[in-house]
Amino acid sequence: MKIAQKLIALLILIAPVLIWGQDATPAPEAAPAAPTLDKGDTAWMIVASTFVFFMIPGLALFYGGIVRSKNVLSTMMHSFVAILVLTIQWTLFGYSLAFSGDSPFFGDFQLFLLNGITDETLEGTIPKYIHFLFQGMFALITPALISGAIAERVKLSGYIVFILAWATLVYDPVAHWVWSANGWLFKKTALDFAGGTVVHLISGIAGLAAAIVLGKRKGEGPALIAPNNLTYTLIGAGFLWFGWFGFNAGSGLATNGQAARAFVVTLIAPATAGAVWLLIEYLHTKKATALGAASGIVAGLVVITPAAGFVDATGALIMGVIVSPICYGAILLKGKLGYDDSLDAFGIHGVGGALGAILTGVFALANYIPEGVTRGDQIIVQIISVVATGAYSIVVSLILVFIIEKTIGFRISEEKEIAGLDSEIHGEKGYII
């Protein structure tokens, strides 16, 4: 009897579960943990930002060594002036245009003057301030790259107005397209780890547009193209390479295996490209020059930029082999087509950036191809991103150069160009011997 009573009591206890158990509302899943600050990621991104900033004086040396001695200060000033004016632009509204808003095409002014960002505001696992800082270094150097195509013949005032307008109308929107979570190319699954289209393609093609509108430099023969100090150029290439480790390995915004692999391929691709460039140059001219080595290194850095976080060592080596003959040929082509890309900004950055973006689709590791997307589909997306960003940059750049030239003037007068921009613009000389 006691056993029966116990069984009845047990049934009473479990009856609700047996009757209504299947209809019971499951316990809600725990919400994803809110992002928390990671000290390792934060420390690395501060260092990576410093690396990328170091690229700007590196670019000044790289470009400054290639021009004629009467224009060395003017050419180097183009890089330093970009730091001054574009830091202000990026702080006021450039960062906001690139990384805020819901539009697929451009940001808004939510982050005007870093409005709403505090010490506790995070971007992933790093402070939002560090994201502003790291991305700001890209925003500073990209317009400065354009100066290589128009060196030795532009007014400082025209150049400043151009880079301010170009950064606002071209760089910031394209960065939004590719890197903002709401950007139309981001949603289309375009892969660009560190700026093949956002940095190199759009700056190189803007340089081409400006060079075409402004025309050739004054001067003829070897004196026009004889570098004044290739020692500067080699040192500049070394600084650029050093900074590029932060440029590429920092673009994942974290300290992890992907960052380590991005660092590794940023060594392999430019080393391979530099070696191949020297070989091509020797076969073509029977000389292997310092300028050729520097050009090959930079071409290799450019081509690996969009792919750095997505490819392995084999892909990086192959990309380094491919880029040198193509960029070398692009530089030779300018003589046949008749435009004066002074320091080969288009031949290396424009062509190399486009090539790298497309090859990213070819060599990206399978786990980085979005689910449901075939490799062929991804290559098509990469081509679309190249065409869209390149076409947008060249159209807007042509309009800007034309307007500036017809209003305040972009190209310096012939007399001042012949005398040299250092003395005519800055009242100084690069060398007093």
Contacts in CASP RR format, 6 or more apart in sequence:
PFRMAT RR
TARGET T0000
AUTHOR 0000-0000-0000
METHOD contacts of the structure
MODEL  1
MKIAQKLIALLILIAPVLIWGQDATPAPEAAPAAPTLDKGDTAWMIVAST
FVFFMIPGLALFYGGIVRSKNVLSTMMHSFVAILVLTIQWTLFGYSLAFS
GDSPFFGDFQLFLLNGITDETLEGTIPKYIHFLFQGMFALITPALISGAI
AERVKLSGYIVFILAWATLVYDPVAHWVWSANGWLFKKTALDFAGGTVVH
LISGIAGLAAAIVLGKRKGEGPALIAPNNLTYTLIGAGFLWFGWFGFNAG
SGLATNGQAARAFVVTLIAPATAGAVWLLIEYLHTKKATALGAASGIVAG
LVVITPAAGFVDATGALIMGVIVSPICYGAILLKGKLGYDDSLDAFGIHG
VGGALGAILTGVFALANYIPEGVTRGDQIIVQIISVVATGAYSIVVSLIL
VFIIEKTIGFRISEEKEIAGLDSEIHGEKGYII
35 122 0 8 1.000
35 124 0 8 1.000
35 125 0 8 1.000
36 122 0 8 1.000
36 125 0 8 1.000
37 122 0 8 1.000
37 125 0 8 1.000
37 126 0 8 1.000
37 127 0 8 1.000
38 125 0 8 1.000
38 126 0 8 1.000
38 254 0 8 1.000
38 255 0 8 1.000
40 255 0 8 1.000
41 125 0 8 1.000
41 126 0 8 1.000
41 253 0 8 1.000
41 254 0 8 1.000
41 255 0 8 1.000
42 125 0 8 1.000
42 126 0 8 1.000
42 127 0 8 1.000
42 130 0 8 1.000
44 250 0 8 1.000
44 254 0 8 1.000
44 255 0 8 1.000
44 259 0 8 1.000
45 126 0 8 1.000
45 130 0 8 1.000
45 131 0 8 1.000
45 133 0 8 1.000
45 134 0 8 1.000
45 250 0 8 1.000
45 253 0 8 1.000
46 130 0 8 1.000
46 133 0 8 1.000
47 246 0 8 1.000
48 134 0 8 1.000
48 246 0 8 1.000
48 247 0 8 1.000
48 249 0 8 1.000
48 250 0 8 1.000
49 130 0 8 1.000
49 133 0 8 1.000
49 134 0 8 1.000
49 137 0 8 1.000
51 242 0 8 1.000
51 243 0 8 1.000
51 244 0 8 1.000
51 245 0 8 1.000
51 246 0 8 1.000
51 247 0 8 1.000
52 134 0 8 1.000
52 137 0 8 1.000
52 138 0 8 1.000
52 141 0 8 1.000
52 243 0 8 1.000
52 246 0 8 1.000
52 247 0 8 1.000
53 137 0 8 1.000
53 140 0 8 1.000
54 239 0 8 1.000
54 242 0 8 1.000
54 243 0 8 1.000
55 137 0 8 1.000
55 141 0 8 1.000
55 239 0 8 1.000
55 240 0 8 1.000
55 243 0 8 1.000
55 244 0 8 1.000
55 247 0 8 1.000
56 79 0 8 1.000
56 80 0 8 1.000
56 82 0 8 1.000
56 83 0 8 1.000
56 137 0 8 1.000
56 140 0 8 1.000
56 141 0 8 1.000
56 144 0 8 1.000
57 79 0 8 1.000
57 80 0 8 1.000
57 239 0 8 1.000
58 79 0 8 1.000
58 235 0 8 1.000
58 236 0 8 1.000
58 238 0 8 1.000
58 239 0 8 1.000
58 240 0 8 1.000
59 79 0 8 1.000
59 141 0 8 1.000
59 144 0 8 1.000
59 145 0 8 1.000
59 236 0 8 1.000
59 240 0 8 1.000
60 75 0 8 1.000
60 76 0 8 1.000
60 77 0 8 1.000
60 78 0 8 1.000
60 79 0 8 1.000
60 80 0 8 1.000
60 236 0 8 1.000
61 76 0 8 1.000
61 232 0 8 1.000
61 233 0 8 1.000
61 235 0 8 1.000
61 236 0 8 1.000
61 239 0 8 1.000
62 232 0 8 1.000
62 233 0 8 1.000
62 236 0 8 1.000
62 237 0 8 1.000
62 239 0 8 1.000
62 240 0 8 1.000
62 294 0 8 1.000
62 298 0 8 1.000
63 75 0 8 1.000
63 76 0 8 1.000
63 78 0 8 1.000
63 79 0 8 1.000
63 147 0 8 1.000
63 148 0 8 1.000
63 151 0 8 1.000
63 343 0 8 1.000
64 72 0 8 1.000
64 75 0 8 1.000
64 76 0 8 1.000
64 228 0 8 1.000
64 229 0 8 1.000
64 232 0 8 1.000
64 233 0 8 1.000
65 72 0 8 1.000
65 75 0 8 1.000
65 227 0 8 1.000
65 228 0 8 1.000
65 229 0 8 1.000
65 230 0 8 1.000
65 231 0 8 1.000
65 232 0 8 1.000
65 233 0 8 1.000
66 227 0 8 1.000
66 228 0 8 1.000
66 230 0 8 1.000
66 233 0 8 1.000
66 291 0 8 1.000
66 342 0 8 1.000
66 343 0 8 1.000
67 75 0 8 1.000
67 151 0 8 1.000
67 152 0 8 1.000
67 227 0 8 1.000
67 228 0 8 1.000
67 342 0 8 1.000
67 343 0 8 1.000
68 152 0 8 1.000
68 223 0 8 1.000
68 224 0 8 1.000
68 226 0 8 1.000
68 228 0 8 1.000
68 420 0 8 1.000
69 228 0 8 1.000
69 229 0 8 1.000
69 430 0 8 1.000
69 431 0 8 1.000
70 419 0 8 1.000
70 420 0 8 1.000
70 421 0 8 1.000
70 422 0 8 1.000
70 423 0 8 1.000
71 151 0 8 1.000
71 152 0 8 1.000
71 420 0 8 1.000
71 421 0 8 1.000
71 422 0 8 1.000
72 228 0 8 1.000
72 229 0 8 1.000
72 232 0 8 1.000
72 422 0 8 1.000
72 430 0 8 1.000
72 431 0 8 1.000
73 421 0 8 1.000
73 422 0 8 1.000
73 426 0 8 1.000
73 428 0 8 1.000
73 429 0 8 1.000
73 430 0 8 1.000
74 151 0 8 1.000
74 152 0 8 1.000
74 156 0 8 1.000
74 420 0 8 1.000
74 421 0 8 1.000
74 422 0 8 1.000
74 425 0 8 1.000
74 426 0 8 1.000
75 147 0 8 1.000
75 148 0 8 1.000
75 151 0 8 1.000
75 152 0 8 1.000
75 421 0 8 1.000
77 156 0 8 1.000
77 426 0 8 1.000
78 144 0 8 1.000
78 147 0 8 1.000
78 148 0 8 1.000
78 151 0 8 1.000
78 159 0 8 1.000
79 141 0 8 1.000
79 144 0 8 1.000
79 147 0 8 1.000
81 156 0 8 1.000
81 159 0 8 1.000
81 160 0 8 1.000
81 163 0 8 1.000
82 140 0 8 1.000
82 141 0 8 1.000
82 143 0 8 1.000
82 144 0 8 1.000
82 147 0 8 1.000
82 163 0 8 1.000
83 140 0 8 1.000
85 160 0 8 1.000
85 163 0 8 1.000
85 164 0 8 1.000
86 139 0 8 1.000
86 140 0 8 1.000
86 143 0 8 1.000
86 163 0 8 1.000
86 164 0 8 1.000
86 167 0 8 1.000
87 136 0 8 1.000
87 140 0 8 1.000
89 139 0 8 1.000
89 164 0 8 1.000
89 167 0 8 1.000
89 168 0 8 1.000
90 132 0 8 1.000
90 136 0 8 1.000
90 139 0 8 1.000
90 140 0 8 1.000
90 167 0 8 1.000
91 113 0 8 1.000
91 114 0 8 1.000
92 112 0 8 1.000
92 113 0 8 1.000
93 109 0 8 1.000
93 112 0 8 1.000
93 168 0 8 1.000
94 139 0 8 1.000
94 167 0 8 1.000
94 168 0 8 1.000
94 172 0 8 1.000
95 111 0 8 1.000
95 114 0 8 1.000
95 132 0 8 1.000
95 135 0 8 1.000
95 136 0 8 1.000
95 139 0 8 1.000
96 107 0 8 1.000
96 108 0 8 1.000
96 109 0 8 1.000
96 110 0 8 1.000
96 111 0 8 1.000
96 112 0 8 1.000
97 106 0 8 1.000
97 107 0 8 1.000
97 108 0 8 1.000
97 109 0 8 1.000
97 168 0 8 1.000
97 172 0 8 1.000
97 173 0 8 1.000
97 176 0 8 1.000
98 107 0 8 1.000
98 135 0 8 1.000
98 139 0 8 1.000
98 171 0 8 1.000
98 172 0 8 1.000
98 173 0 8 1.000
98 175 0 8 1.000
98 176 0 8 1.000
98 179 0 8 1.000
98 180 0 8 1.000
99 107 0 8 1.000
99 111 0 8 1.000
99 131 0 8 1.000
99 135 0 8 1.000
99 175 0 8 1.000
99 176 0 8 1.000
99 179 0 8 1.000
99 180 0 8 1.000
100 107 0 8 1.000
100 108 0 8 1.000
100 109 0 8 1.000
100 110 0 8 1.000
100 111 0 8 1.000
100 180 0 8 1.000
101 107 0 8 1.000
101 108 0 8 1.000
101 110 0 8 1.000
101 180 0 8 1.000
101 182 0 8 1.000
102 182 0 8 1.000
103 176 0 8 1.000
103 182 0 8 1.000
103 183 0 8 1.000
104 177 0 8 1.000
104 182 0 8 1.000
104 183 0 8 1.000
104 184 0 8 1.000
104 187 0 8 1.000
105 173 0 8 1.000
105 176 0 8 1.000
105 177 0 8 1.000
105 183 0 8 1.000
105 184 0 8 1.000
106 172 0 8 1.000
106 173 0 8 1.000
106 176 0 8 1.000
107 172 0 8 1.000
107 173 0 8 1.000
107 176 0 8 1.000
107 180 0 8 1.000
111 117 0 8 1.000
114 129 0 8 1.000
114 132 0 8 1.000
117 128 0 8 1.000
117 129 0 8 1.000
117 132 0 8 1.000
119 127 0 8 1.000
119 129 0 8 1.000
121 127 0 8 1.000
121 128 0 8 1.000
121 129 0 8 1.000
122 128 0 8 1.000
123 130 0 8 1.000
123 131 0 8 1.000
123 253 0 8 1.000
124 253 0 8 1.000
125 253 0 8 1.000
125 254 0 8 1.000
126 253 0 8 1.000
131 253 0 8 1.000
134 250 0 8 1.000
134 253 0 8 1.000
135 175 0 8 1.000
135 179 0 8 1.000
137 247 0 8 1.000
138 175 0 8 1.000
138 195 0 8 1.000
138 198 0 8 1.000
138 199 0 8 1.000
138 247 0 8 1.000
139 167 0 8 1.000
139 171 0 8 1.000
139 172 0 8 1.000
139 175 0 8 1.000
141 199 0 8 1.000
142 167 0 8 1.000
142 171 0 8 1.000
142 198 0 8 1.000
142 199 0 8 1.000
142 202 0 8 1.000
142 203 0 8 1.000
143 163 0 8 1.000
143 166 0 8 1.000
143 167 0 8 1.000
143 171 0 8 1.000
143 203 0 8 1.000
144 163 0 8 1.000
145 199 0 8 1.000
145 200 0 8 1.000
145 203 0 8 1.000
145 204 0 8 1.000
145 345 0 8 1.000
145 349 0 8 1.000
146 162 0 8 1.000
146 163 0 8 1.000
146 166 0 8 1.000
146 203 0 8 1.000
146 204 0 8 1.000
146 206 0 8 1.000
146 207 0 8 1.000
146 210 0 8 1.000
146 345 0 8 1.000
147 154 0 8 1.000
147 159 0 8 1.000
147 345 0 8 1.000
148 207 0 8 1.000
148 341 0 8 1.000
148 342 0 8 1.000
148 343 0 8 1.000
148 344 0 8 1.000
148 345 0 8 1.000
149 204 0 8 1.000
149 206 0 8 1.000
149 207 0 8 1.000
149 208 0 8 1.000
149 210 0 8 1.000
149 211 0 8 1.000
149 341 0 8 1.000
149 342 0 8 1.000
149 343 0 8 1.000
149 345 0 8 1.000
149 346 0 8 1.000
150 159 0 8 1.000
150 207 0 8 1.000
150 210 0 8 1.000
150 211 0 8 1.000
150 214 0 8 1.000
150 342 0 8 1.000
151 342 0 8 1.000
151 343 0 8 1.000
152 217 0 8 1.000
152 342 0 8 1.000
152 417 0 8 1.000
152 421 0 8 1.000
153 214 0 8 1.000
153 215 0 8 1.000
153 217 0 8 1.000
153 218 0 8 1.000
153 342 0 8 1.000
153 411 0 8 1.000
153 412 0 8 1.000
153 417 0 8 1.000
153 421 0 8 1.000
154 214 0 8 1.000
154 410 0 8 1.000
154 411 0 8 1.000
154 412 0 8 1.000
155 408 0 8 1.000
155 409 0 8 1.000
155 410 0 8 1.000
155 411 0 8 1.000
155 412 0 8 1.000
155 425 0 8 1.000
156 425 0 8 1.000
157 408 0 8 1.000
157 409 0 8 1.000
158 404 0 8 1.000
158 408 0 8 1.000
158 409 0 8 1.000
158 410 0 8 1.000
159 410 0 8 1.000
161 404 0 8 1.000
161 408 0 8 1.000
162 210 0 8 1.000
162 400 0 8 1.000
162 401 0 8 1.000
162 404 0 8 1.000
162 410 0 8 1.000
165 400 0 8 1.000
165 404 0 8 1.000
166 206 0 8 1.000
166 396 0 8 1.000
166 397 0 8 1.000
166 400 0 8 1.000
169 396 0 8 1.000
169 400 0 8 1.000
170 202 0 8 1.000
170 206 0 8 1.000
170 392 0 8 1.000
170 393 0 8 1.000
170 396 0 8 1.000
170 397 0 8 1.000
171 198 0 8 1.000
171 202 0 8 1.000
173 392 0 8 1.000
174 197 0 8 1.000
174 198 0 8 1.000
174 202 0 8 1.000
174 389 0 8 1.000
174 392 0 8 1.000
174 393 0 8 1.000
175 198 0 8 1.000
176 182 0 8 1.000
176 183 0 8 1.000
177 183 0 8 1.000
177 184 0 8 1.000
177 185 0 8 1.000
177 186 0 8 1.000
177 388 0 8 1.000
177 389 0 8 1.000
178 185 0 8 1.000
178 186 0 8 1.000
178 190 0 8 1.000
178 192 0 8 1.000
178 195 0 8 1.000
178 197 0 8 1.000
178 198 0 8 1.000
178 385 0 8 1.000
178 389 0 8 1.000
179 186 0 8 1.000
179 192 0 8 1.000
179 198 0 8 1.000
180 186 0 8 1.000
185 192 0 8 1.000
185 384 0 8 1.000
185 385 0 8 1.000
185 388 0 8 1.000
185 389 0 8 1.000
188 381 0 8 1.000
188 384 0 8 1.000
188 385 0 8 1.000
189 370 0 8 1.000
189 373 0 8 1.000
189 378 0 8 1.000
189 381 0 8 1.000
190 197 0 8 1.000
190 381 0 8 1.000
190 382 0 8 1.000
190 384 0 8 1.000
190 385 0 8 1.000
191 306 0 8 1.000
191 307 0 8 1.000
191 310 0 8 1.000
191 360 0 8 1.000
191 361 0 8 1.000
191 364 0 8 1.000
191 368 0 8 1.000
191 378 0 8 1.000
191 381 0 8 1.000
191 382 0 8 1.000
192 198 0 8 1.000
192 306 0 8 1.000
192 357 0 8 1.000
192 360 0 8 1.000
192 385 0 8 1.000
193 248 0 8 1.000
193 251 0 8 1.000
193 252 0 8 1.000
193 262 0 8 1.000
193 305 0 8 1.000
193 306 0 8 1.000
193 307 0 8 1.000
193 308 0 8 1.000
193 309 0 8 1.000
193 310 0 8 1.000
193 360 0 8 1.000
194 247 0 8 1.000
194 248 0 8 1.000
194 250 0 8 1.000
194 251 0 8 1.000
194 262 0 8 1.000
194 305 0 8 1.000
194 306 0 8 1.000
194 308 0 8 1.000
194 309 0 8 1.000
195 251 0 8 1.000
195 305 0 8 1.000
195 306 0 8 1.000
196 302 0 8 1.000
196 305 0 8 1.000
196 306 0 8 1.000
196 353 0 8 1.000
196 356 0 8 1.000
196 357 0 8 1.000
197 306 0 8 1.000
197 353 0 8 1.000
197 354 0 8 1.000
197 357 0 8 1.000
197 385 0 8 1.000
197 386 0 8 1.000
197 389 0 8 1.000
197 390 0 8 1.000
198 389 0 8 1.000
199 305 0 8 1.000
199 349 0 8 1.000
200 302 0 8 1.000
200 305 0 8 1.000
200 349 0 8 1.000
200 350 0 8 1.000
200 352 0 8 1.000
200 353 0 8 1.000
201 349 0 8 1.000
201 350 0 8 1.000
201 352 0 8 1.000
201 353 0 8 1.000
201 354 0 8 1.000
201 357 0 8 1.000
201 386 0 8 1.000
201 389 0 8 1.000
201 390 0 8 1.000
201 393 0 8 1.000
202 389 0 8 1.000
202 390 0 8 1.000
202 392 0 8 1.000
202 393 0 8 1.000
203 345 0 8 1.000
203 349 0 8 1.000
203 350 0 8 1.000
203 393 0 8 1.000
204 345 0 8 1.000
204 346 0 8 1.000
204 347 0 8 1.000
204 349 0 8 1.000
204 350 0 8 1.000
204 393 0 8 1.000
205 346 0 8 1.000
205 350 0 8 1.000
205 390 0 8 1.000
205 393 0 8 1.000
205 394 0 8 1.000
205 397 0 8 1.000
206 393 0 8 1.000
206 394 0 8 1.000
206 397 0 8 1.000
207 341 0 8 1.000
207 345 0 8 1.000
207 346 0 8 1.000
207 397 0 8 1.000
208 339 0 8 1.000
208 341 0 8 1.000
208 345 0 8 1.000
208 346 0 8 1.000
208 350 0 8 1.000
208 394 0 8 1.000
209 393 0 8 1.000
209 394 0 8 1.000
209 397 0 8 1.000
209 398 0 8 1.000
209 401 0 8 1.000
210 397 0 8 1.000
210 401 0 8 1.000
210 410 0 8 1.000
211 339 0 8 1.000
211 340 0 8 1.000
211 341 0 8 1.000
211 342 0 8 1.000
211 346 0 8 1.000
212 339 0 8 1.000
212 398 0 8 1.000
213 398 0 8 1.000
213 401 0 8 1.000
213 402 0 8 1.000
213 405 0 8 1.000
213 410 0 8 1.000
214 401 0 8 1.000
214 405 0 8 1.000
214 410 0 8 1.000
214 411 0 8 1.000
215 339 0 8 1.000
215 340 0 8 1.000
215 411 0 8 1.000
216 338 0 8 1.000
216 339 0 8 1.000
216 340 0 8 1.000
217 224 0 8 1.000
217 340 0 8 1.000
217 342 0 8 1.000
217 417 0 8 1.000
218 414 0 8 1.000
218 417 0 8 1.000
218 418 0 8 1.000
227 233 0 8 1.000
227 291 0 8 1.000
230 290 0 8 1.000
230 291 0 8 1.000
230 294 0 8 1.000
233 290 0 8 1.000
233 291 0 8 1.000
233 294 0 8 1.000
234 290 0 8 1.000
234 293 0 8 1.000
234 294 0 8 1.000
236 294 0 8 1.000
237 293 0 8 1.000
237 294 0 8 1.000
237 297 0 8 1.000
237 298 0 8 1.000
238 297 0 8 1.000
240 297 0 8 1.000
240 298 0 8 1.000
240 301 0 8 1.000
241 270 0 8 1.000
241 297 0 8 1.000
241 301 0 8 1.000
244 266 0 8 1.000
244 270 0 8 1.000
244 301 0 8 1.000
244 305 0 8 1.000
245 263 0 8 1.000
245 266 0 8 1.000
245 267 0 8 1.000
246 263 0 8 1.000
247 266 0 8 1.000
247 305 0 8 1.000
248 262 0 8 1.000
248 263 0 8 1.000
248 265 0 8 1.000
248 266 0 8 1.000
248 304 0 8 1.000
248 305 0 8 1.000
248 308 0 8 1.000
248 309 0 8 1.000
249 259 0 8 1.000
249 260 0 8 1.000
249 262 0 8 1.000
249 263 0 8 1.000
249 266 0 8 1.000
249 308 0 8 1.000
250 259 0 8 1.000
250 262 0 8 1.000
251 262 0 8 1.000
251 308 0 8 1.000
251 309 0 8 1.000
252 258 0 8 1.000
252 259 0 8 1.000
252 262 0 8 1.000
252 309 0 8 1.000
258 309 0 8 1.000
261 309 0 8 1.000
261 312 0 8 1.000
262 308 0 8 1.000
262 309 0 8 1.000
264 313 0 8 1.000
264 316 0 8 1.000
265 304 0 8 1.000
265 307 0 8 1.000
265 308 0 8 1.000
265 309 0 8 1.000
265 311 0 8 1.000
265 312 0 8 1.000
265 313 0 8 1.000
265 315 0 8 1.000
265 316 0 8 1.000
266 301 0 8 1.000
266 304 0 8 1.000
266 308 0 8 1.000
268 304 0 8 1.000
268 313 0 8 1.000
268 316 0 8 1.000
268 317 0 8 1.000
268 320 0 8 1.000
269 300 0 8 1.000
269 301 0 8 1.000
269 303 0 8 1.000
269 304 0 8 1.000
269 316 0 8 1.000
269 317 0 8 1.000
269 319 0 8 1.000
269 320 0 8 1.000
269 323 0 8 1.000
270 296 0 8 1.000
270 297 0 8 1.000
270 298 0 8 1.000
270 299 0 8 1.000
270 300 0 8 1.000
270 301 0 8 1.000
270 304 0 8 1.000
270 320 0 8 1.000
271 297 0 8 1.000
272 300 0 8 1.000
272 316 0 8 1.000
272 317 0 8 1.000
272 320 0 8 1.000
272 321 0 8 1.000
273 296 0 8 1.000
273 297 0 8 1.000
273 299 0 8 1.000
273 300 0 8 1.000
273 301 0 8 1.000
273 303 0 8 1.000
273 320 0 8 1.000
273 321 0 8 1.000
273 323 0 8 1.000
273 324 0 8 1.000
274 292 0 8 1.000
274 293 0 8 1.000
274 296 0 8 1.000
274 297 0 8 1.000
274 299 0 8 1.000
274 300 0 8 1.000
274 324 0 8 1.000
276 296 0 8 1.000
276 320 0 8 1.000
276 321 0 8 1.000
276 324 0 8 1.000
276 325 0 8 1.000
277 292 0 8 1.000
277 293 0 8 1.000
277 295 0 8 1.000
277 296 0 8 1.000
277 297 0 8 1.000
277 299 0 8 1.000
277 324 0 8 1.000
277 328 0 8 1.000
278 288 0 8 1.000
278 292 0 8 1.000
278 293 0 8 1.000
278 296 0 8 1.000
279 288 0 8 1.000
280 324 0 8 1.000
280 325 0 8 1.000
280 328 0 8 1.000
281 287 0 8 1.000
281 288 0 8 1.000
281 289 0 8 1.000
281 292 0 8 1.000
281 328 0 8 1.000
282 288 0 8 1.000
284 328 0 8 1.000
295 327 0 8 1.000
295 331 0 8 1.000
295 344 0 8 1.000
295 348 0 8 1.000
296 323 0 8 1.000
296 324 0 8 1.000
296 327 0 8 1.000
296 348 0 8 1.000
298 348 0 8 1.000
299 320 0 8 1.000
299 323 0 8 1.000
299 324 0 8 1.000
299 327 0 8 1.000
299 348 0 8 1.000
299 352 0 8 1.000
300 319 0 8 1.000
300 320 0 8 1.000
300 323 0 8 1.000
300 324 0 8 1.000
300 352 0 8 1.000
302 323 0 8 1.000
302 348 0 8 1.000
302 349 0 8 1.000
302 350 0 8 1.000
302 352 0 8 1.000
302 353 0 8 1.000
302 356 0 8 1.000
303 319 0 8 1.000
303 320 0 8 1.000
303 322 0 8 1.000
303 323 0 8 1.000
303 352 0 8 1.000
303 353 0 8 1.000
303 355 0 8 1.000
303 356 0 8 1.000
303 359 0 8 1.000
304 311 0 8 1.000
304 316 0 8 1.000
304 319 0 8 1.000
304 320 0 8 1.000
304 356 0 8 1.000
305 353 0 8 1.000
305 356 0 8 1.000
306 353 0 8 1.000
306 356 0 8 1.000
306 357 0 8 1.000
306 360 0 8 1.000
307 315 0 8 1.000
307 316 0 8 1.000
307 319 0 8 1.000
307 356 0 8 1.000
307 359 0 8 1.000
307 360 0 8 1.000
307 361 0 8 1.000
307 363 0 8 1.000
307 364 0 8 1.000
309 368 0 8 1.000
310 360 0 8 1.000
310 361 0 8 1.000
310 363 0 8 1.000
310 364 0 8 1.000
310 365 0 8 1.000
310 368 0 8 1.000
311 319 0 8 1.000
311 360 0 8 1.000
311 363 0 8 1.000
311 364 0 8 1.000
311 365 0 8 1.000
312 365 0 8 1.000
314 363 0 8 1.000
315 363 0 8 1.000
318 363 0 8 1.000
319 356 0 8 1.000
319 359 0 8 1.000
319 363 0 8 1.000
322 355 0 8 1.000
322 359 0 8 1.000
323 352 0 8 1.000
323 355 0 8 1.000
323 356 0 8 1.000
326 351 0 8 1.000
326 352 0 8 1.000
326 355 0 8 1.000
327 347 0 8 1.000
327 348 0 8 1.000
327 351 0 8 1.000
327 352 0 8 1.000
327 355 0 8 1.000
330 346 0 8 1.000
330 347 0 8 1.000
330 348 0 8 1.000
330 351 0 8 1.000
331 344 0 8 1.000
331 347 0 8 1.000
331 348 0 8 1.000
334 340 0 8 1.000
334 341 0 8 1.000
334 344 0 8 1.000
334 346 0 8 1.000
334 347 0 8 1.000
341 347 0 8 1.000
354 386 0 8 1.000
354 390 0 8 1.000
357 382 0 8 1.000
357 385 0 8 1.000
357 386 0 8 1.000
358 379 0 8 1.000
358 382 0 8 1.000
358 383 0 8 1.000
358 386 0 8 1.000
360 382 0 8 1.000
361 369 0 8 1.000
361 375 0 8 1.000
361 378 0 8 1.000
361 379 0 8 1.000
361 382 0 8 1.000
362 375 0 8 1.000
362 379 0 8 1.000
364 378 0 8 1.000
366 375 0 8 1.000
369 375 0 8 1.000
369 378 0 8 1.000
370 378 0 8 1.000
373 381 0 8 1.000
401 410 0 8 1.000
404 410 0 8 1.000
405 411 0 8 1.000
412 421 0 8 1.000
412 424 0 8 1.000
412 425 0 8 1.000
416 424 0 8 1.000
416 425 0 8 1.000
422 428 0 8 1.000
422 429 0 8 1.000
422 430 0 8 1.000
423 429 0 8 1.000
END
